[in-house]
Amino acid sequence: MENQASQQSIDRVERLLKEHLIIVKRIESQNNKIQKRLRLMVIGGYIKLSLVLIPIILGIIYIPAFIKDVQARVNTIPFLSVSQDGSSKNSFIDMLSSFSGGQINQDDINKLLQKIQ
């Protein structure tokens, strides 16, 4: 009788260990899936961060040179040229305001064209 009871308890322990092993394997596979997803989320986060930071860094590097180039091109246009101190030299508005009277005659137009060239 004792032998049979101990055999039943051993069988019960073995059955419980097998069930426990199945549950542990299931949990381990779920943990592996979760770990893969987390890894992909971290990589995706770095990609998103780089999509934001790379244009900002490139802008900081290249925009000053671009602005200088645009300013140099604008300065070649006679009536839009601006000196380095910000004052306009022979700007179109200054040329127009130098004429007297409310109307511009042919002589004023010729003077204006000479200043532009």
BELFEN-V43678 format. One record per residue. N is the residue number from 1. RES is the residue in three letters. SS is DSSP state (A for helix, B for strand, O for the rest). PSI is psi in whole degrees, -180 to 180 (* if undefined). BURIAL is 1 if it has 9 or more other ideal C-beta (glycine too) atoms within 8 Angstrom, else 0. Layout:
N:RES:SS:PSI:BURIAL, N:RES:SS:PSI:BURIAL
This chain:
1:MET:O:-47:0, 2:GLU:A:-40:0, 3:ASN:A:-41:0, 4:GLN:A:-38:0, 5:ALA:A:-42:0, 6:SER:A:-35:0, 7:GLN:A:-40:0, 8:GLN:A:-40:0, 9:SER:A:-35:0, 10:ILE:A:-44:0, 11:ASP:A:-41:0, 12:ARG:A:-42:0, 13:VAL:A:-43:0, 14:GLU:A:-42:0, 15:ARG:A:-43:0, 16:LEU:A:-38:0, 17:LEU:A:-40:0, 18:LYS:A:-43:0, 19:GLU:A:-42:0, 20:HIS:A:-42:0, 21:LEU:A:-42:0, 22:ILE:A:-44:0, 23:ILE:A:-42:0, 24:VAL:A:-41:0, 25:LYS:A:-40:0, 26:ARG:A:-44:0, 27:ILE:A:-40:0, 28:GLU:A:-41:0, 29:SER:A:-38:0, 30:GLN:A:-41:0, 31:ASN:A:-39:0, 32:ASN:A:-41:0, 33:LYS:A:-43:0, 34:ILE:A:-42:0, 35:GLN:A:-40:0, 36:LYS:A:-43:0, 37:ARG:A:-42:0, 38:LEU:A:-41:0, 39:ARG:A:-44:0, 40:LEU:A:-35:0, 41:MET:A:-39:0, 42:VAL:A:-45:0, 43:ILE:A:-43:0, 44:GLY:A:-37:0, 45:GLY:A:-42:0, 46:TYR:A:-38:0, 47:ILE:A:-45:0, 48:LYS:A:-43:0, 49:LEU:A:-42:0, 50:SER:A:-33:0, 51:LEU:A:-24:0, 52:VAL:A:-45:0, 53:LEU:A:-36:0, 54:ILE:A:-48:0, 55:PRO:A:-35:0, 56:ILE:A:-46:0, 57:ILE:A:-45:0, 58:LEU:A:-36:0, 59:GLY:A:-42:0, 60:ILE:A:-36:0, 61:ILE:A:-45:0, 62:TYR:A:-21:0, 63:ILE:A:-41:0, 64:PRO:A:-42:0, 65:ALA:A:-38:0, 66:PHE:A:-41:0, 67:ILE:A:-41:0, 68:LYS:A:-40:0, 69:ASP:A:-44:0, 70:VAL:A:-41:0, 71:GLN:A:-39:1, 72:ALA:A:-39:0, 73:ARG:A:-39:0, 74:VAL:A:-36:1, 75:ASN:A:-18:1, 76:THR:O:-17:0, 77:ILE:O:118:0, 78:PRO:A:-45:0, 79:PHE:A:0:1, 80:LEU:A:2:1, 81:SER:O:139:1, 82:VAL:B:135:1, 83:SER:O:173:0, 84:GLN:O:-30:0, 85:ASP:O:-1:0, 86:GLY:O:-10:0, 87:SER:O:144:0, 88:SER:B:140:1, 89:LYS:O:116:0, 90:ASN:O:42:1, 91:SER:O:160:1, 92:PHE:A:-41:0, 93:ILE:A:-40:0, 94:ASP:A:-39:1, 95:MET:A:-42:1, 96:LEU:A:-36:1, 97:SER:A:-16:0, 98:SER:O:-15:0, 99:PHE:O:144:1, 100:SER:O:151:0, 101:GLY:O:171:0, 102:GLY:O:-16:0, 103:GLN:O:152:0, 104:ILE:O:129:0, 105:ASN:O:-177:0, 106:GLN:A:-37:0, 107:ASP:A:-40:0, 108:ASP:A:-38:1, 109:ILE:A:-40:1, 110:ASN:A:-43:0, 111:LYS:A:-43:1, 112:LEU:A:-45:1, 113:LEU:A:-35:0, 114:GLN:A:-38:0, 115:LYS:A:-36:1, 116:ILE:A:-38:1, 117:GLN:O:*:0
